[in-house]
Amino acid sequence: MNAQSMAQRAYAQSAGPTKTDRRAEYETIARATHELKAAAEKGATDFPRLAGALHRNNRLWTILAADVADRDNPLPKDLKARIVFLSQFTKRHSAQVLAKKATVVPLLEINTAILRGLRNGSAST
């Protein structure tokens, strides 16, 4: 492969459609949800994987809560409040999962509901 064909190939890849913020959010939450589900299916046989997936899911929700706390965030106040509440719930519930007092099911349900909302709001654009 020569330099010209390598340059054309690199440009062609970057000339694809640009992701919207909503699409990027969807993909990030979907990735965290998939990772959490896969780790939960392994259960006690791979507890470190579950702990890592819970940590990354918590980081995601912390970022979402911080984003809606920004004054420039255009979301309605009631939706911002719900996102902050879900972030706090996720943190508390994850601690219960780590203590083996709860399952990841509610966390998966929350993420799935958010994904559904993003998809219905044209996340595929």
N, C-alpha and C positions, 0 to 999 in steps of 0.2 A: 504494500500500500504506500503510495507516494504522499508527499506533503499536501498536495492540492486535494486529493481525495479525502485525506484525514481532516482537512479544514472544512471541506464541504459537509462531511459527515457530522462534525462538531456543530457547525452552524445549523444544519437541518434539525438536530436534536433540540437546540435552544430556540428554534423558530416555531416550536409547537405552541399550542394554546397555553395561555397563562392561567394559573389557578386563581380562583377567587378566594378571598379570606374565608368564606363559608365552606368552600370545598376543602381548604387546608385544615380547618377545624374539624370537619367531618372525618377526613383521613386520619388525623391525629387521634381523635377519640375512638375511631374504629380500630386503629392499631392497638391502643391501650386496652380496649375491650377484648379484642382477640387474644392478646397476651394474657390478660387476667383469666379469661375463660380456659385457655390452654393450661395455665398453671394450676387452676382449681381442679381441672380434670385429673391432673397428676396426683393431687391431694398430698397426703403426708409423705409420699415417696420422694417428693422433691420440694420440701418446705422452703429452701433458699430461693427457688424459682418463684414460688408464691409470694414470698416476702419482697422480692425485687419487683414483681408485677404490681403489688399493692403500693409500693413506694412510688413507682412511676405514675400510677393512677392518681395518687395523692398529689404528686407534683403537678400533674395536668390540672387537677381541680384547684390547686393553689394559684396557678397561672390564670385560670378562668376567673377566679374570684378577684384577683388583682386587676385583671383587665376591666371587669365591670365596675371596679371602684374608681377608675379613672373618670374624671369629670367630662372628658371629651367622648366617652363611650355613649353612642346614640341609643342604646337599648332603653326601653321604658323602665322606670324605677322599680315597679313591682317585679319585673323579670330579673333585674339586677339583684334584688333582695332574695329571690328564689335561688339564683345561682350561688350566692354567698351561703345561703342555708345549706344547699346541697354539698358545697365544698366542706362545710363544717361537719355535716353528717358523714360524708365520705371519710374524713379523717378519724372521727370517733368509731365508726363501724369497722374501718380497717384495723384499728387497734384491737377490737374485739375478735376479728378474724385471726390476727396474729396470736392472740391469747387462746385461740381455739374455742371461743365461746360463741362464735357466729360463723355463718357461711358467706361466701362472696355473692350469693344470689341477689341481694338488694343492690349491690354495687353494679352488677351486670345489668339489672333492670333499669337503673338510673341512666347508665351510659347508653343503653339501647333506646330509651325514651328520648334522650337528647339527639341521638343519631336520627331517629324517626322525625323529630322536629326539624333538624337541619335538612334532611332529605326532602321533606314536604315543602320546605322553604327554598327549593331549587339549589340544593348543594351540588348538583351535578353540573352546574354551569361554570 
